[in-house]
Amino acid sequence: MWWDDPLPDAASFDALCAKVGGRVRAGESATTGGGRALFATAPVAKGEIVFRESPSLILQDPANRPLARACARCHSMLRGAPNETVCAQGCGEGYCDERCRVAHVEQGSHGLLCVGPIDSWEHPLAALKLACARDDDGDGHLALIAEMCARCIASAARRGDASSSSSSSSVAAALDDANLRTYVAGAVWDWTGASGGDGARGRCEAHARMIREAMASHEEGGSGKLRGAEALMDPASGVVGARAVAELAGVLARNVLAVAVESSAPASAPASVPASAPVDASTSSASPRYEGVGLFPLTCLMNHSCEPNAEVRFEDAGPGAGVVAAVHALRGVKAGEELRHSYVDETRPVFLRAADLAAFGFRCDCARCVRARGGGGGQNIN
């Protein structure tokens, strides 16, 4: 099955590295058992931005939407500019301009997830949207998984994969097209139910059923939106079954980043161009804080350290470019040095950091943690 395919190798990131200016490369870490990592290709001074990167997936927190109006495609803040527009189907989604609106429908997920023409909460699409907004599980995974599935199905339909000889290859191609296959995955929810009592299998099945019914509702009106994506609709091997949902949840659990844009002032450089200095937002006017979650391919390659040499911040790069991740150097970084940021609050005591990091499935052995545990011969600090 597609979830057993090996992760893309380091060379698969070459195009992405070139897109952000070639100041980073993917490779194998010498300190994480050969796991994937990100390295600087040139010296970086303290305070410099190593690279900026656009997300492969980003969603605004539903609770934040009334406070911070953002474009439904790129997530740049909407400021009442003359070019702003809304969904033609009347669902209420807003966009920076016509280009973002068209791209969200034709190249993204909105063509499958829009509830504009629907006038009943009993409709499967409306029921899915409502469940995503309610977020009964409190982790936002349903909305993210629905977005991932819709993007993959839309991609397969655009390519017309109905003739594909393998459902696994069809799903893998769709994940590639949506830039979602580079991430570390793994079924973090026990979809088999073997652990018993946690309701994880029921959760996976319920999520999969809601998404599958919402997608299948397009066929009732003969829209043809799923033509070419039949393999992805297979509950056993596509992206809408219990095992697939567990795998996609694994991508989120291991890679998703909390996104907060403190200022809506556009960044001084687009996401595809690296900058040599941080954006100075000191002169920007006060604006609502944007909050959401996102997946960023290169940024998510960076491993953890409690003594990080880099920090991820988020910026609004303006209409069309939207929210981007900006990786800042916390100290001077040498050419060839691995870039690491902290997955947790590194100022907390070591035992609390260890508890937080257990959720990521590893124990930190950075120099700071070794010293705090009494090793390394140095002063014990937290």
Phi, psi and chi 1 to 4 in degrees:
 res  aa     phi    psi   chi1   chi2   chi3   chi4
   1 MET       -  163.4  -64.1  -63.4 -177.4      -
   2 TRP   -61.9  -28.1   56.8  -89.7      -      -
   3 TRP   -74.4  -10.3   45.1   74.2      -      -
   4 ASP   -92.0   -5.8  -65.7  -39.5      -      -
   5 ASP   -63.3  142.8  -67.4  -17.6      -      -
   6 PRO   -67.1  153.9   24.3  -34.1      -      -
   7 LEU   -65.6  148.3  -78.0  171.4      -      -
   8 PRO   -56.5  143.5  -24.7   34.5      -      -
   9 ASP   -80.0  179.5   60.0   18.0      -      -
  10 ALA   -60.0  -34.8      -      -      -      -
  11 ALA   -63.2  -22.2      -      -      -      -
  12 SER   -66.9  -15.6  -59.0      -      -      -
  13 PHE   -97.0    0.5  -66.7   89.7      -      -
  14 ASP   -57.7  -43.6  -72.7   -9.7      -      -
  15 ALA   -65.9  -39.5      -      -      -      -
  16 LEU   -65.8  -40.5  -72.8  172.6      -      -
  17 CYS   -63.5  -40.9  -67.7      -      -      -
  18 ALA   -65.4  -35.9      -      -      -      -
  19 LYS   -63.7  -32.8 -173.7  176.7 -179.3 -179.8
  20 VAL   -93.8   13.8  -60.9      -      -      -
  21 GLY   106.5    0.0      -      -      -      -
  22 GLY    73.5   16.7      -      -      -      -
  23 ARG   -88.0   -1.5  -61.2 -174.4   77.6 -171.0
  24 VAL  -136.8  159.3  -67.8      -      -      -
  25 ARG  -142.6  152.8   66.1  170.5  178.9   83.5
  26 ALA   -89.8  149.1      -      -      -      -
  27 GLY  -168.2 -166.3      -      -      -      -
  28 GLU  -101.2  134.7  -67.2 -174.9   -3.6      -
  29 SER   -77.9  139.5  174.6      -      -      -
  30 ALA   -80.7  -11.2      -      -      -      -
  31 THR  -119.0    4.6   57.1      -      -      -
  32 THR  -124.4   34.4   60.9      -      -      -
  33 GLY    69.5   28.1      -      -      -      -
  34 GLY    84.9    9.5      -      -      -      -
  35 GLY   -66.2  165.3      -      -      -      -
  36 ARG   -69.3  151.7  -60.9 -174.6  -54.6  177.6
  37 ALA  -155.4  171.6      -      -      -      -
  38 LEU  -122.4  136.4 -161.5   66.0      -      -
  39 PHE  -126.6  147.4  -60.7   85.6      -      -
  40 ALA   -76.4  139.0      -      -      -      -
  41 THR   -98.0   -7.8   58.6      -      -      -
  42 ALA  -148.8  158.6      -      -      -      -
  43 PRO   -60.4  144.0  -20.7   32.5      -      -
  44 VAL  -128.3  129.1 -175.4      -      -      -
  45 ALA   -81.0  154.5      -      -      -      -
  46 LYS   -55.9  132.4  178.3 -179.3  178.8  179.3
  47 GLY    92.3  -15.1      -      -      -      -
  48 GLU   -73.7  154.8  -80.0 -169.0  -44.6      -
  49 ILE   -89.8  120.4  -66.8  179.3      -      -
  50 VAL   -70.9  -46.6 -171.9      -      -      -
  51 PHE  -162.7  159.8   66.3   93.0      -      -
  52 ARG  -115.0  145.8  -73.3 -172.0  174.3   95.5
  53 GLU  -143.0  137.0  179.7 -178.1   32.1      -
  54 SER   -83.3  151.8  -64.0      -      -      -
  55 PRO   -80.7  154.6   30.9  -35.6      -      -
  56 SER   -87.6  -18.8   53.8      -      -      -
  57 LEU  -154.4  132.9  174.8   71.4      -      -
  58 ILE  -149.7  137.3 -176.0  168.8      -      -
  59 LEU  -135.9  138.7  -77.7 -177.1      -      -
  60 GLN   -80.5  142.6 -172.3  174.8    7.8      -
  61 ASP   -61.8  125.9 -175.7  -21.3      -      -
  62 PRO   -54.1  -35.4  -26.3   34.5      -      -
  63 ALA   -69.7  -20.6      -      -      -      -
  64 ASN   -88.4  -18.5 -178.7 -117.3      -      -
  65 ARG   -60.6  -40.4  -66.2 -173.8   63.0  164.3
  66 PRO   -66.5  -20.7  -19.5   33.1      -      -
  67 LEU   -92.9  -32.5  -54.4  174.3      -      -
  68 ALA  -134.8  102.9      -      -      -      -
  69 ARG   -77.3  123.0  -66.9 -180.0   58.4 -110.9
  70 ALA  -131.4  153.9      -      -      -      -
  71 CYS   -60.5  133.8  173.8      -      -      -
  72 ALA   -69.2  -18.2      -      -      -      -
  73 ARG   -98.9  -58.4 -172.0 -165.2   73.1   84.5
  74 CYS   -94.7  -16.5   74.7      -      -      -
  75 HIS    72.1   16.1  -66.4 -104.5      -      -
  76 SER   -67.6  146.1  179.7      -      -      -
  77 MET   -65.2  137.6  -64.9  -66.2  -69.3      -
  78 LEU   -87.2  125.5  -62.7  177.6      -      -
  79 ARG  -118.4   15.4  -55.6  175.7  179.0   86.3
  80 GLY    78.4   26.2      -      -      -      -
  81 ALA   -71.7  156.3      -      -      -      -
  82 PRO   -59.8  -26.8  -22.8   32.7      -      -
  83 ASN   -84.5   -4.9  -68.5  -28.6      -      -
  84 GLU   -63.1  146.5  -75.6 -176.4   18.3      -
  85 THR  -143.8  175.5 -173.1      -      -      -
  86 VAL  -130.6  166.9  -65.1      -      -      -
  87 CYS   -57.8  133.3  173.3      -      -      -
  88 ALA   -67.9  -19.7      -      -      -      -
  89 GLN   -88.2   -3.4  -63.4  -64.8  -39.0      -
  90 GLY    82.8   21.5      -      -      -      -
  91 CYS   -79.0  -12.9   72.7      -      -      -
  92 GLY   100.3   -9.0      -      -      -      -
  93 GLU   -65.9  138.4  -65.9  -75.2   16.3      -
  94 GLY  -109.4  155.7      -      -      -      -
  95 TYR  -138.5  154.4  -61.0   93.9      -      -
  96 CYS   -58.1  -44.7  -62.0      -      -      -
  97 ASP  -162.7 -176.8   51.0   34.0      -      -
  98 GLU   -64.2  -34.0 -173.0   66.9    7.6      -
  99 ARG   -62.1  -43.6  -68.6  175.6  -59.3  172.3
 100 CYS   -65.8  -39.7  -91.2      -      -      -
 101 ARG   -62.9  -47.8 -174.5 -169.2   70.3   78.5
 102 VAL   -65.2  -42.6  171.4      -      -      -
 103 ALA   -63.9  -37.0      -      -      -      -
 104 HIS   -65.3  -32.2 -159.8 -151.7      -      -
 105 VAL   -84.6  -47.3  173.5      -      -      -
 106 GLU   -85.8  -29.0  -63.3 -177.0   -6.2      -
 107 GLN  -117.8   -9.5  -58.4  166.4   18.0      -
 108 GLY  -113.3 -145.1      -      -      -      -
 109 SER  -101.4  -14.3   60.8      -      -      -
 110 HIS   -65.5  -27.6 -161.5   58.1      -      -
 111 GLY   -61.5  -23.6      -      -      -      -
 112 LEU  -102.5  -22.7  -67.7  172.6      -      -
 113 LEU  -107.5   -6.4  -66.3  176.2      -      -
 114 CYS   -64.8  134.1  178.7      -      -      -
 115 VAL  -111.0   14.8  -64.5      -      -      -
 116 GLY   -52.7  -50.5      -      -      -      -
 117 PRO   -78.7   -2.3   -9.5   25.5      -      -
 118 ILE   -91.6  133.1  -61.8  169.8      -      -
 119 ASP  -116.7   16.7   58.1    6.0      -      -
 120 SER  -139.4  133.7  169.7      -      -      -
 121 TRP   -72.1   -7.8  -72.0  112.2      -      -
 122 GLU   -79.0  -17.8  -59.2  -59.5  -41.8      -
 123 HIS   -64.3  138.7 -170.5  -77.0      -      -
 124 PRO   -55.6  -37.5  -27.0   35.2      -      -
 125 LEU   -67.0  -43.5  -94.7  172.4      -      -
 126 ALA   -66.3  -39.1      -      -      -      -
 127 ALA   -63.0  -39.7      -      -      -      -
 128 LEU   -64.8  -46.6  174.0   62.6      -      -
 129 LYS   -59.8  -41.6  -77.7  -77.2 -169.1  174.6
 130 LEU   -65.5  -42.7 -176.1   59.5      -      -
 131 ALA   -63.4  -38.7      -      -      -      -
 132 CYS   -64.0  -41.0  -69.4      -      -      -
 133 ALA   -69.3  -36.8      -      -      -      -
 134 ARG   -70.8  -35.8  -75.2  175.5  171.6  167.6
 135 ASP    50.2   59.6 -170.9   19.5      -      -
 136 ASP   -59.7  -28.6  -69.0  -23.3      -      -
 137 ASP   -83.1  -13.9  -64.4  -48.3      -      -
 138 GLY    77.7   10.1      -      -      -      -
 139 ASP  -119.9   -4.8   57.3   15.4      -      -
 140 GLY    73.0    6.0      -      -      -      -
 141 HIS   -65.4  -36.0  -82.6  168.6      -      -
 142 LEU   -59.6  -46.9  176.1   57.1      -      -
 143 ALA   -62.2  -41.3      -      -      -      -
 144 LEU   -68.0  -43.5  -72.1  159.7      -      -
 145 ILE   -66.4  -40.0  -67.7  168.9      -      -
 146 ALA   -60.5  -41.6      -      -      -      -
 147 GLU   -63.3  -44.1  177.8   76.0    9.9      -
 148 MET   -61.9  -46.1  -64.3  164.4   87.0      -
 149 CYS   -62.9  -44.7  -69.8      -      -      -
 150 ALA   -62.9  -40.5      -      -      -      -
 151 ARG   -64.3  -42.1  -71.6 -166.6 -174.8 -168.7
 152 CYS   -66.7  -43.1  -69.7      -      -      -
 153 ILE   -65.1  -42.2  -69.5  168.4      -      -
 154 ALA   -62.9  -38.8      -      -      -      -
 155 SER   -63.5  -46.9  168.3      -      -      -
 156 ALA   -63.2  -38.9      -      -      -      -
 157 ALA   -65.3  -38.8      -      -      -      -
 158 ARG   -63.5  -39.3  -76.0 -163.4  -55.1  -88.5
 159 ARG   -80.4  -20.6  -70.3 -164.6  -43.6  -88.2
 160 GLY    70.2   60.8      -      -      -      -
 161 ASP   -85.9   15.2  -78.2  -11.5      -      -
 162 ALA   -60.5  -27.9      -      -      -      -
 163 SER   -88.2    2.0   60.7      -      -      -
 164 SER   -60.8  137.5  174.8      -      -      -
 165 SER   -79.7  -11.6   59.2      -      -      -
 166 SER  -138.7  126.1  165.2      -      -      -
 167 SER   -66.5  -33.3   61.4      -      -      -
 168 SER   -63.6  -44.3 -178.4      -      -      -
 169 SER   -68.5  -31.9   62.7      -      -      -
 170 SER   -66.5  -44.1 -166.9      -      -      -
 171 VAL   -66.7  -43.2  175.6      -      -      -
 172 ALA   -60.5  -40.8      -      -      -      -
 173 ALA   -64.6  -39.3      -      -      -      -
 174 ALA   -67.3  -40.8      -      -      -      -
 175 LEU   -63.3  -40.3  -71.7  166.5      -      -
 176 ASP   -61.4  -46.1  -86.3  -24.1      -      -
 177 ASP   -62.8  -35.1 -167.8   43.8      -      -
 178 ALA   -86.9    4.0      -      -      -      -
 179 ASN    58.0   43.8 -156.1   12.5      -      -
 180 LEU  -120.2    3.5  -67.7  171.5      -      -
 181 ARG   -98.2   -2.9 -160.5  162.7   71.5   99.0
 182 THR   -83.5   -9.4   61.6      -      -      -
 183 TYR   -88.1  146.8  -59.4   95.1      -      -
 184 VAL   -61.5  130.5  174.1      -      -      -
 185 ALA  -123.2 -150.2      -      -      -      -
 186 GLY   121.0  134.6      -      -      -      -
 187 ALA   -70.8   92.5      -      -      -      -
 188 VAL   -75.9  -22.6  -65.7      -      -      -
 189 TRP   -91.1  140.1  -66.9  -17.6      -      -
 190 ASP   -77.2   84.0  178.4   18.0      -      -
 191 TRP   -69.3  -16.5   67.3  -80.7      -      -
 192 THR   -79.9  -21.1   66.2      -      -      -
 193 GLY    79.1    9.6      -      -      -      -
 194 ALA   -65.4  -30.8      -      -      -      -
 195 SER   -74.4  -24.5   61.7      -      -      -
 196 GLY    69.7  137.9      -      -      -      -
 197 GLY    84.0  -12.8      -      -      -      -
 198 ASP   -95.2   -6.6   60.2    5.4      -      -
 199 GLY    68.9   13.1      -      -      -      -
 200 ALA   -65.7  -41.1      -      -      -      -
 201 ARG   -63.1  -43.4 -178.4  179.4 -179.9   87.0
 202 GLY   -60.9  -37.4      -      -      -      -
 203 ARG   -65.2  -46.7 -174.4 -175.0 -168.4 -166.3
 204 CYS   -59.8  -46.1  -66.9      -      -      -
 205 GLU   -65.8  -39.2  -69.6  176.7  -20.0      -
 206 ALA   -66.3  -44.3      -      -      -      -
 207 HIS   -60.8  -47.7  -76.9    5.5      -      -
 208 ALA   -61.4  -42.1      -      -      -      -
 209 ARG   -64.3  -44.0 -178.2  172.9   58.6 -104.5
 210 MET   -62.6  -43.4  -68.7 -171.2   70.9      -
 211 ILE   -68.4  -42.7  -63.1  168.5      -      -
 212 ARG   -62.7  -44.0 -172.5  165.1   57.7 -112.6
 213 GLU   -66.6  -37.3  -70.2  175.2   -6.3      -
 214 ALA   -64.9  -43.8      -      -      -      -
 215 MET   -66.9  -43.6  -63.0  -62.5   98.6      -
 216 ALA   -65.6  -21.8      -      -      -      -
 217 SER   -61.8  -21.4   67.7      -      -      -
 218 HIS   -67.7  -26.6  -69.6  -73.5      -      -
 219 GLU   -76.2  -21.7  -67.4  -58.0  -78.3      -
 220 GLU   -61.9  -35.9  -63.4  173.2    5.6      -
 221 GLY   -93.5    6.8      -      -      -      -
 222 GLY    65.7   32.2      -      -      -      -
 223 SER   -70.6  -23.5   68.0      -      -      -
 224 GLY    74.2   10.9      -      -      -      -
 225 LYS   -67.5  -21.0  -70.2 -176.8  177.6 -179.8
 226 LEU   -99.7   -0.4  -56.9 -173.3      -      -
 227 ARG   -62.6  124.5 -170.3  174.1  -61.0  119.1
 228 GLY    98.7   -8.3      -      -      -      -
 229 ALA  -115.7   21.9      -      -      -      -
 230 GLU   -58.9  -39.2  -71.4   82.0   -3.6      -
 231 ALA   -63.2  -33.5      -      -      -      -
 232 LEU   -76.3  -17.3  -80.9   78.4      -      -
 233 MET   -89.0   -3.8  -70.4  -66.2  -66.5      -
 234 ASP   -68.3  119.3 -172.9  -29.5      -      -
 235 PRO   -67.0  -17.3   22.4  -32.4      -      -
 236 ALA   -89.2  -33.7      -      -      -      -
 237 SER  -132.6   -1.9   58.7      -      -      -
 238 GLY   -89.0 -142.0      -      -      -      -
 239 VAL  -112.2    7.6  -65.6      -      -      -
 240 VAL  -121.8   24.2  -70.5      -      -      -
 241 GLY  -105.6  171.9      -      -      -      -
 242 ALA   -61.2  -44.3      -      -      -      -
 243 ARG   -65.4  -40.6  173.2   61.1 -173.2  -91.7
 244 ALA   -62.9  -41.7      -      -      -      -
 245 VAL   -62.3  -40.8  163.7      -      -      -
 246 ALA   -63.1  -38.7      -      -      -      -
 247 GLU   -67.0  -44.5  -68.8  -69.9  -27.3      -
 248 LEU   -65.4  -35.2  -65.2  176.3      -      -
 249 ALA   -63.3  -33.5      -      -      -      -
 250 GLY   -64.6  -39.3      -      -      -      -
 251 VAL   -58.6  -44.0  171.3      -      -      -
 252 LEU   -68.8  -45.9  -60.6  172.4      -      -
 253 ALA   -61.3  -34.1      -      -      -      -
 254 ARG   -95.2  -13.5  -67.2 -179.6  171.2   90.8
 255 ASN  -131.6  -24.9  -59.1  -82.7      -      -
 256 VAL   -65.8  141.7   74.8      -      -      -
 257 LEU  -112.7  138.9  -60.5  175.7      -      -
 258 ALA   -72.4  126.6      -      -      -      -
 259 VAL  -109.5  126.1  176.5      -      -      -
 260 ALA  -137.0  122.5      -      -      -      -
 261 VAL  -105.2  109.1 -178.8      -      -      -
 262 GLU   -71.8  -31.4  -60.1  -64.8  -15.7      -
 263 SER  -130.0  140.3  169.2      -      -      -
 264 SER   -90.4    6.6   65.3      -      -      -
 265 ALA   -65.2  130.9      -      -      -      -
 266 PRO   -58.8  143.5  -21.2   32.0      -      -
 267 ALA   -66.2  158.3      -      -      -      -
 268 SER   -81.6   -7.1   60.5      -      -      -
 269 ALA  -141.9  145.8      -      -      -      -
 270 PRO   -67.6  164.2   22.5  -32.5      -      -
 271 ALA   -62.7  -26.7      -      -      -      -
 272 SER   -85.7   -2.5   58.5      -      -      -
 273 VAL  -118.4  122.8  179.1      -      -      -
 274 PRO   -70.0  153.4   28.0  -34.7      -      -
 275 ALA  -118.9  153.5      -      -      -      -
 276 SER   -98.5   -0.9   59.5      -      -      -
 277 ALA  -149.4  152.0      -      -      -      -
 278 PRO   -64.7  156.2  -15.7   28.5      -      -
 279 VAL   -72.6  132.4  172.4      -      -      -
 280 ASP   -93.8  103.4 -178.7    5.1      -      -
 281 ALA   -98.3   14.4      -      -      -      -
 282 SER   -65.1  -23.9   60.3      -      -      -
 283 THR   -96.5    0.7   59.5      -      -      -
 284 SER   -75.6  148.4   65.0      -      -      -
 285 SER   -75.6  154.8   59.1      -      -      -
 286 ALA   -62.2  142.1      -      -      -      -
 287 SER  -152.4  162.8   57.3      -      -      -
 288 PRO   -61.5  145.8  -19.3   31.3      -      -
 289 ARG   -82.3  126.2  168.3 -172.4  165.6  108.3
 290 TYR   -84.8  136.0  172.6   96.2      -      -
 291 GLU  -134.2  136.5  -64.3  177.9   -2.3      -
 292 GLY  -170.7 -158.9      -      -      -      -
 293 VAL  -139.5  154.4  -69.5      -      -      -
 294 GLY  -156.5  161.8      -      -      -      -
 295 LEU  -115.1  126.1  -67.4  171.6      -      -
 296 PHE  -126.1  112.7  -63.2   78.3      -      -
 297 PRO   -54.1  -53.3  -23.5   32.1      -      -
 298 LEU   -75.4  -42.0  -66.7  177.0      -      -
 299 THR   -58.7  -39.0  -54.5      -      -      -
 300 CYS   -73.8   -9.0  -70.0      -      -      -
 301 LEU   -75.3  -22.2  -87.4 -178.1      -      -
 302 MET   -68.8  133.5  -69.4 -164.2  -62.3      -
 303 ASN   -83.8  172.5  -72.1  -49.8      -      -
 304 HIS   -91.8  150.0  164.6   81.0      -      -
 305 SER  -153.0  142.6  173.6      -      -      -
 306 CYS   -81.4   -4.2  -65.5      -      -      -
 307 GLU  -121.8   67.2  -70.4 -174.2  -40.7      -
 308 PRO   -69.3  151.9   28.2  -35.8      -      -
 309 ASN  -105.6    1.4   58.3    8.1      -      -
 310 ALA  -143.2  158.2      -      -      -      -
 311 GLU  -139.2  138.2  179.8 -179.2   53.8      -
 312 VAL   -97.2  123.8 -177.5      -      -      -
 313 ARG  -123.6  163.2  -55.9  172.1 -165.4  168.8
 314 PHE  -122.4  144.0  -61.0   95.5      -      -
 315 GLU  -134.0  157.3  -54.8  167.4  -10.9      -
 316 ASP   -97.3  108.6 -178.8   -7.0      -      -
 317 ALA   -84.5    5.8      -      -      -      -
 318 GLY    99.2  170.6      -      -      -      -
 319 PRO   -52.5  132.2  -27.7   36.3      -      -
 320 GLY    90.3  -41.7      -      -      -      -
 321 ALA   -87.2  -41.9      -      -      -      -
 322 GLY    71.7 -154.4      -      -      -      -
 323 VAL   -75.2  131.9  172.8      -      -      -
 324 VAL  -129.8  155.3  -60.4      -      -      -
 325 ALA   -92.2  132.5      -      -      -      -
 326 ALA  -117.3  118.4      -      -      -      -
 327 VAL   -93.4  113.6  176.2      -      -      -
 328 HIS   -98.8  142.1  -65.9 -116.6      -      -
 329 ALA   -82.0  124.4      -      -      -      -
 330 LEU   -83.4  -17.8  -66.1  177.8      -      -
 331 ARG  -152.7  177.4   57.4  170.2  173.6   77.6
 332 GLY   -63.2  133.5      -      -      -      -
 333 VAL  -117.1  131.9  177.7      -      -      -
 334 LYS   -83.8  156.3  -60.6  176.2 -178.3  178.0
 335 ALA   -61.5  131.6      -      -      -      -
 336 GLY    89.2   -7.3      -      -      -      -
 337 GLU   -77.5  140.7 -174.9  177.2  -12.1      -
 338 GLU   -72.0  135.8 -177.7  178.8  -16.2      -
 339 LEU   -88.0  128.1  -67.5  165.8      -      -
 340 ARG  -135.1  139.4  -70.4  173.8  174.0  -98.8
 341 HIS  -125.2  170.8   69.3  128.3      -      -
 342 SER   -95.2  127.9 -179.7      -      -      -
 343 TYR   -76.5  -18.3  -65.8    1.0      -      -
 344 VAL  -131.8  179.3  -61.4      -      -      -
 345 ASP   -75.4  104.3 -178.7   -5.2      -      -
 346 GLU   -73.4   -6.9   70.0  -87.5   16.8      -
 347 THR   -83.5   -9.2   65.4      -      -      -
 348 ARG   -77.1  159.4  -57.5 -179.0   79.6 -164.2
 349 PRO   -58.0  155.2  -24.8   34.2      -      -
 350 VAL   -59.5  -38.4   63.0      -      -      -
 351 PHE   -69.5  -29.6   67.3   93.1      -      -
 352 LEU   -75.3  -37.1  -66.7  178.2      -      -
 353 ARG   -62.2  -41.9  -62.9 -159.3  -55.9  -90.6
 354 ALA   -60.9  -40.4      -      -      -      -
 355 ALA   -65.4  -41.1      -      -      -      -
 356 ASP   -65.1  -40.9  -68.7  -20.4      -      -
 357 LEU   -74.8  -20.1  -70.2  168.4      -      -
 358 ALA   -59.0  -29.1      -      -      -      -
 359 ALA   -65.6  -22.4      -      -      -      -
 360 PHE   -91.5   -3.4  -65.3   92.4      -      -
 361 GLY    85.4   22.9      -      -      -      -
 362 PHE  -150.4  163.2   67.1   88.5      -      -
 363 ARG  -106.2  131.9 -173.2 -176.6   83.6  157.5
 364 CYS   -78.0  130.4 -177.8      -      -      -
 365 ASP  -119.7   31.4  -72.5  -40.2      -      -
 366 CYS   -67.3  165.8   72.5      -      -      -
 367 ALA   -58.3  -36.2      -      -      -      -
 368 ARG   -65.9  -42.9 -178.0  175.6 -172.5  175.8
 369 CYS   -70.1  -37.3  -73.2      -      -      -
 370 VAL   -62.6  -44.1  169.8      -      -      -
 371 ARG   -62.3  -42.1  -68.9 -165.2  -58.5  -90.4
 372 ALA   -66.3  -27.3      -      -      -      -
 373 ARG   -89.1    3.8  -69.5 -164.9  -66.8  -97.4
 374 GLY    97.1    8.0      -      -      -      -
 375 GLY  -101.0  176.5      -      -      -      -
 376 GLY    82.2   -9.1      -      -      -      -
 377 GLY    76.8    2.7      -      -      -      -
 378 GLY  -101.3 -174.6      -      -      -      -
 379 GLN   -67.5  134.7 -179.6 -176.6    5.1      -
 380 ASN   -75.3  118.9  -70.1   -3.9      -      -
 381 ILE  -133.7  163.7   61.6  171.3      -      -
 382 ASN   -95.6      -  -72.9  -25.7      -      -
